[in-house]
Amino acid sequence: MDLALEEARRAAAAGEVPVGAVLAAADGRLLACAGNGVVRRNDPTAHAEILALRQAGAALGNYRLGGCVLAVTLEPCAMCAAACVHARLAGVVYGAADPRAGAVISRVEYLDAPEANHRVWHMGGVRGETCAAILRAFFGERRP
């Protein structure tokens, strides 16, 4: 999660919502590190999770990322949760819950949905207060 927090801080410095993600292989190799890139890429799908999934897929030469674990500073949204299922990730670890758009436990439970064709284990609250503080500081500066 420390690496994901570094990515979140880099994203904030670039004017992006400070969310960072890292993706590791089953053997512990780091496959990807990414921060949000929506603004600088002019791409609504350039969430940190999606960018990390793309990097890991390229590194492994496969869009199926079985055995891999994603660590992200904010609970994934519906788009990112669905991408995690489609990538066949083993797990998702996240920091801060997202009561507005979280799709792991907060708004919907997509990773546990019976309709999903793959189950992804998940754990939230890892360094949660630190992750939330970065987001609060970022939005506090922009929405006084």
Salt bridges, closest charged atoms under 4 A:
ASP2 OD1 - ARG127 NH1 2.10
GLU6 OE1 - ARG10 NH2 3.87
GLU7 OE2 - ARG10 NH1 2.74
GLU16 OE2 - ARG40 NH1 3.54
ASP27 OD2 - ARG29 NE 2.92
ASP43 OD2 - ARG54 NH1 3.83
ASP112 OD2 - HIS122 NE2 2.78
GLU129 OE2 - ARG136 NH2 2.33
GLU141 OE1 - ARG142 NH1 3.54
